[in-house]
Amino acid sequence: MLYDTPLEDILFLDIETVPEVYRYRELDEQMQKLFSRKTAYRQTDEKGPEELYEEAAFWAEFGKVVTAAFGVMKRGEDGQYTLTVHSVASDNEKELLEQIADILNKFDRIVQKRGRKAFLCAHNGKEFDFPFLARRMLINRVKLPDILKVQGKKPWETSFCDTLQLWRFGDFKHYTSLELLAVILGIPTPKDDIEGKDVPRIYYEEKDLERIEKYCRKDVITLTNIFLRMREEEPLPPERVKGVDS
């Protein structure tokens, strides 16, 4: 799908997540025990469950989604593409997930009306963004969009595109961050304000969800440009990107 899929049929996305509660000690006794069991294989004398809890945002069982950003490509009359970025954010995760599900469903329907198949694209999306969204939707009793219903499907039957997987070229032990990939491919890095590790602190201590939302939109722009470079095409100039500061 890398070279053949029309860019209009791909929804570029990124999510930002935080722990459901900020500190390990804020979990009830049962959840503390369950978190300790889940992280037992990583615990050491120096690093117990309380220290490992700083990574809770990476697990759907202990984290939650606070914002998501989406990028859609559209070809103009001049033959050039423009990327429009949109984002949603909320402290109410169930309402946020319902908005996200609605966006995914609408995009899927639009592409199907063209007689084609819609795709979702994210960096490390197959191991994080896509399953995290699906799991949190199930936890919150939000109806899963068809595009996320992949249980039992073979990898080539899904509608997922992952720039990390594309960069691996079959090397499954290799991990490269979005930031590193952007730098080596000559794409402006989105990490000019905050980094992923800062998101829980900014959310819980600074209570600045708008800042996190803007950071998420920047990630989508970088993701899209990385995908274009993977297709051996030029990244978009800033004047052909809409929505990052809105």
ABEGO torsion letter per residue (X at the ends): XAAABBAAABBBBBBBBBBABABAAABBAAAAAAAAAAAAAABBAABBAAAAAAAAAABAAABBBABBBBBBBBBBAAGBBBBBBBBBBBABAAAAAAAAAAAAAAAAAAAAAAGBBBBBBBBGAAABAAAAAAAAAAAAGBBBBAAABABGBBAAABABBBAAAAAAGGBAABBBBAAAAAAAAGBBBAAAABBAAAAAAAAAAAGBAAAAAAAAAAAAAAAAAAAAAAAGBBBBBAAABBGAAX
